[in-house]
């Protein structure tokens, strides 16, 4: 066996054809709905993948790709399929899949420096600032996703609120108090714990009847904390919660933060870019006033995972929070390195796949696609309302629908819906998940998929009904 990693251009080309064929065949199956929305990994393949011995000798690239085709590629999470309605996972735009391949071929370490990846990332960051209404002079960084965007945004907040002392002295004073909604994403708690603030200083503010942060409760809690000698420092608003797609009253929160001298971070990982959609735009008023903002192009911009973004209004504060440039990397002739604006030194070239997708789709194309997803959600809600076997539980300005299978005479709806959800997930023709709203178990369907059509909504409800009827007979 030849152990060299080198490969002739022709050998690489043939392997590339094999890999591209694998993806292209899958595209055809997704488009023609010829495979389940999600295929559970069989037990024997779980064991095969999980308990592989360390190879003592290499295998041929052809054999390895064949193994991938048979045992790995068919068993993804499923969100490329038009009948996948779970979580907030979108399909990848095919052109951006090619961008991922090309970026890997370049193998750019996108920390900065005089290379194409640097200038392209600045370009796409400027595009994202324009989409989100942020000034071009604000700071920006492509990151792994919304969780890291929250960590970076709150790290800058912590630096600013410590008057720049936290890098030298750490959290030696009373930690800043951070406020979010009970419907806020778990990444907020992770961030305050990772940053040494601690969840003792995280306040989870109740939500109102529309699952938005209760502004009166927020004001009351801030007053109580000030009276207790604490330092209210930051409010994290949601521009699209994962449970229901609710959007907090961002403009009012921005007003309150301005009055109180507090930092305003917006978690727009799911819904931020939906400000482009005319029917949702008014709900996002105030997002452009945030001190820091996270969005996830790998959600509603259809980019392959990973691709998140954090924007910070005060670029200098962002740089001051993270900049630590070794002498061997210093070059004042170049733009500041991206490594000076976040925790990573070595960074993937995420900008290429994003640039390709934005270039192909364009601003108006994204507006149309997001608007279409929201309209499909409205259509699903209409179908649920009009069907006596279902109960609509919640809606939002975005694309999440929470509902129940609730035929006349059915008792113990929670047990019934838990049972039918297990049946539907195991079958895999459609795939959705659940959540709890006010302690109540509900089915949750989300549409962030450019492949989904009205007929897929009918299949969803039909499969749920069939599974529910089976469960009632048990």
N, C-alpha and C positions, 0 to 999 in steps of 0.2 A: 504494500500500500504506500503510495506517494503521500508524504505528510505535509508537503508544501501547501500554503494557502493560495499561492498564485494560480491564476486561471487565464487561459487564452481568451481574447475577445470573443472568438467564435463559441467557445465552451460557455462563457457567461451569457452570450446571446441566447443559446439554446435553453439554458436554465431559466433565463428571463421569460422566454416564450412560454415555458411550462408554468411559471408562476402567474403570468398575465392571463393565460388561458384559464387557470383556476379561478381567478377573480372574475373574468368575463363570463364564464359559465354560470357563476353564482349570480351575477347581475341579471342574466336572462331568467334564471329561476325566480328571483325576487320580482322582476317586472311581470312575469307571467303567473305568479302566485302558485308555483309548482312545488313549493316546499313549506313546511310548517313555519309559523312565526318564530317559534323557538323549539329546538330539539334538545331534550334533556340528554346529558352525557350518560351513555350506558355504563353500568357498573364495571364491566370488564375493561372499558376504555379509561375510566377513572383510575382503575388500578394500574393499567398500563402506563398512563402518563405520570401518575403520582409516585410510583415506586420503581423508577428506572435506575438501574445500576450505572455508576459512572463509567463511561466508555473507556476501555483500555486502549482500543485502537480505533482509528477513524473509519467512517463509512463514506461511500461515494455521495456526492451532492445529489445525484439523481435519486438514490435510495432515500435520502433524507427528505427531499421534496415529496416523494411518493408517500412517505410516512405522514407528512403534514397533510397532504390531500385526503388521506384516508381517516386519520385519527384526530386531527386538530381543526382543520378549516371548517368542517361541517358543524362544529359545536360552539358557535359564538353565542353571545348573549341574545342575539336575534334582532337588534334594532334596525338593521338594514331592510327588514321585511315590512311591507306596507300594512300588515295586520298586527304590528307590534305597538301596543298602546301603554306600555309600562314606563314608570319613572320619568326622566326627562332626557331620554337618549334618542338622538336623531340618526338617520343614515348619513353616510359620508358621500359628499358629492364626488362622482367618479374622477373628475379632473384633479381634485385635491388628493385622492389616493395616489395618482401619478406623482403629485408634488411630494408626497411622503417618500416615494421611491427615489426620486431625483435628489431630495435633500440627503437621504442616506448615502446615495452615491457620491455626493460632494463631501460628506462627512465633515461639515463645517462645525467648528466649535464657536458658537455664536455669542461669545462673551463680548465681542467688539473687535476693533482693529480694522485695518484697511482691507476689507473683503466684501464681496457683493452682499452677503447675508446681512451685514451691518446696515447698509443703505436701504435694503429692501425692508427690513424690520422697521426702520424709521418711517418709511412710506406707509406701510400698513397701519402702524400706530397712529399716524396722522389721519388716515381714513377713519379709523375707529373713533378717534376724538371727534371728528366731524359728525359721524353717525350719532354719537352720544351727546353732542352739544358742548363738549369740553374745549377750552381754548387750546390752540396749537402749541402754545408755550408750556403747557402742563407736562408733567412727567408721565411716562408710560413704559410698560414692560409686558412682553408675552410670557406667560407662566403656564404651569401645568393645568390649572383649572381654578374654579371658584374658591376652593379652600385655600390655596396658596395666595390668591388675590386678596383674600380677607387677612391672611397673616401679614402680607406686605403692607396693606393699607393701615392696619392697626399698629404695625411696627412703626410706621411714620408718625401716626398719632401719638404713640408712647414717647417717641423722641421729642416731638414738638411740645407735648405737655410737660416734659421734664426739663424744658429749656435747654435741651441738648446734653443734659448731664447723664442720661441713662447709659450711654456707651462707656463712660468712665466709671460711674459709681453704681450702676445697676439700679434695681428697684429698692432703694434704701429708704424712701419715703412712703407714705400711704399710697397704695396703688390707685390708679385712675379707675373710676367706676364706669362700666360699659353697660349700655341698655340695648336690648333687642326685644322682639316680640316672642311670645310663646310659640308662634308659628315660624319663627326664624330658623334658619338652617343650623344644623349641629356644628358646622365649621366655625361658627362664632365662638362657641364654648371651647372648641379645640384651640382656636387662636389665642384666647385670653389665657388659657392654661400654658400653651407653649411659650408665650411671651412673658411669663412670670407674673401676670396680673392675678391669676387665680379665679376660679369660678365663684368664690365667695364675693367677688366684686363684680359679678355679672348679674344684672337684673333682667329677668324675663317678664316683660310687661304683658298683661292680658290682652287678648284680641277682642274686637267687637263682634257683632253679629255677622259681619261679612268677612271675618277672619283677618282683619287689618289691625295694626297696632292701635290700641286705645289711647288717643292723645291726652285725654284728661288724666288717665291713670299714669301715663308717662310723666306729665308735669308734677303730679302729686308725689311720685317716687323720687324725682329729682329734688324737690323741696325737702322731703324727709331726709335724704342723704346729706344735703347741705347742712341741715339742722343738726345732723349727727357728727358733723365735722369731717365728712368725707369729701372727695373731689369728683363730682360728676364731670366726665370728660368726653364721652363719645356716645352717640346713638347710631346703631346699625339698623337701617331700614331695609325692607325687602321689596325689590321690584319683581315680584313673581315668586311666591312661596311654593315649595315643592308639593305641599299637601293639596292646595286648592288653586294655586295661581293668583292668590290675592296680592294686591299691590298696596303697600302702606301709604298713608297720606304724606307723600314725600315733600310737597311744597310746605305744608304746615310744620313738618319736622325740621325742614331747613330754616324756617322762621324761628322756631324754638331754639335750635342750636345757635343761631346768630345772636339771639337775645341772651342766651346763657353762656356764650363764649365756649361752646362745645364743638368737638369734631363731628362731622357727619359723614359716615361711610354708608354706601349703598351696595347691598348684595344683589346685583342684577344678573347673576350667573345664568339663570333660566330666562327671565323675561326682559332683560334690559333692552335688547335690540328690537323688541316688539314696539318700542316707541315709534318705529317707522310705520306701523300699521295705522291707517286713519281711524279705525274704530276703537283703537286702544290708546291713541296718543295722549288724550287729555289726562289719563290716569298717571302718566309719567311726569307731569309738570313738577319741577323741582329736582329731578334727577341730575340736571345739568349744574345744580348748585352744590352738589356733594363735594366734600374735600377729597374723598377717594371713592373709587367705584370699581367693582369687579364685574366682568362679563365673561361669558364662555362661548367663543365662536364654535367650539365643538358641540354646542347644543343647537341653537336656532339659526346658526349660519352654516350648518351641515359640513363641518370640518372634521377630519379624522381626529380621534383622541390621541394625544393630548394637545389642547390649544385653548388656554384661558388668557385673560388680559386684565391687568390692573392699571388704572389711570389715577394719578395724584395731581391735584390742582397746583400745588406748590412743588415744582420740579426741584428746586434747590433743597428743600427739606427732605425730599425723597433721596437725593444724592447724599446729603449729609448723614442720613440714617444708615446708609450701607457702604459708602465709599471707603475702600481700603485697597489701594493699588500698590502692589509690590514694585520695587524699582525696575525690575526687569520688564515690566509691562508698561511703564510710563512712556507716553509719546504725546506731547502737547500739540502736535500737528494734527491729531485725529480727534474725532468726536469723542465725548466721554463714553467709556465702555458700558455696555448694558450691565456688566457685573457690578457696576457702582450703584445700581438702582434696585438691587434685590439680593437675596442670599446666595444665588448660584454663581459660581465662576465658570464652570463648564456648562454650556447651555445648548440644547438642540436647536436646529435651524427650523423653527416652527413657521416662520414668516412665508416661506415659499408656497406651502399648500393653501395658506390663507389668501395670499396674493392671487394665486391662480383661480380660486373660487370666486373671489370678489371681482376679478377681471372678467370671468365668464358670465356671472350672474348680474353684476352691476347693482347700484343702489335701488333702482326702480324694480329690478327683478327680485331682490330681497323683500322689498315692500309687498310685492304681489304674492310671493310665496308664504310669507308670514301671515298676511291677510287671509290667504286661502286656508291655512291651517286653523286659524281662529274661526273662520266661517264653517269649516267642517265640524268643529267642536259645537258651534251653535246648532248645527243641523242634528248632531247626535243628541243634544239636549232636547230639541224639538221632538225627535223620535221617542225619547224616553218619556217626555211629558204626555205624549199622545198614546202611549202603550199602557194599558191598564195593568200589565204584569210588572211594570217597573216604577220606581219612585226616584225622582230627581232630588238630590240632597243639597248640592251646592253648585254654583257656577262662579265664574270670575271674568275679568276682562280678557284673560288669556285663553289657553286651550285645554284646560283641565276640566273634566266632568266627574263629579262624585255622585254615585247613585246606588240603588239597590234593586235586586230582583225581589219583588214583593207582591206576588199574586194573591188574589182574594182568598181569604181563609187560611193563609200560611201562618204558622206560629213559629216562634223563635227564629226571627229573620237573621240574626247573627249566625247561628249555627247553619242555617240553610245557605247563606251566602259564602260562609267559609268553605262549606262542602263543595258547592258548585265551582268556586274559584280553584280549588285543588283539582277538580276534574278537568276544567278548561286548561289550566296550566300544564297538566300532564299530557293532555291530548295535543296541545300546541298549535292548532289551526289558527287561533288568535292568542295573544298573550297580553294580559293586563295584571295589575296588582291591586292592593288594597291600602287603605290608611284608616286612621281613626279620627273622627271629628266630634269634639265634645264627648269623647269616650265611646262613640258609636262606631262600630265596624261598618265600613262602606267600601264599595268597589270604586276604583279610581282608574279612569282612562285619560291618557294625555296624547295629543297629536302634535308632534313636531317632525313631520315626515312628508317630504315632497312626493312620495309615491302613493300615499293613502288617498282613496277615492270614496265616494258615497257608498258604493257597493260593499266596501270593506266594513263600513259601519253596520250595515244590515247583517253581514256575516257575524260580526261581534255580538249583536243582540240575539241573533238566532242561536248561536253556540251557547250563550249564557242561558237562554230559555231552555234549550234541550238539556243542558247539564242540571239546571234547577229542577226540571221535571223528573229527571233520574233520581236526584237526591231526595225529592219528596216521596218517592216510592220505596225508599230504603227503610 
